[in-house]
Amino acid sequence: MAYIVKCSLCGHDVSNECGSCPRCGNNVAAELARKERKKYIPKILVGIGIVLLILSAILFYDVISMNAEIDNKVIFILDKPLLNARMEQVNSYQRTGIFSAVGGVVCIVIALIKRKK
């Protein structure tokens, strides 16, 4: 469906189906296509943010279950290298979970800022 848009350079009324502005030659079709693509960026960022938040929740759940497993098994205390390796794995999961959560929140905040523009 055809509708009228303003040319960004000269302000002349131009049809959206017209390739360029008849007054100044500005490529109106390319500008409209760029604006359409920009509409999807906030939605994509929100999706990435949600995935990162879910990943961080899974990692934090794994950390909690690993800590419970270490607390419940006395054998880990007797085997010091194994305990150290397990604790390093827990710490690695914690760091990854924190970075995922922060990344998810940042993606969602950026999407909200872009949506307001």
Secondary structure, 3 states (H helix, E strand, C coil): CCCEEECCCCCCEEECCCCCCCCCCCCHHHHHHHHHHHHHHHHHHHHHHHHHHHHHHHHHHHHHHHHHHHHHCCHHHHCHHHHHHHHHHHHHHHHHHHHHHHHHHHHHHHHHHHHHC
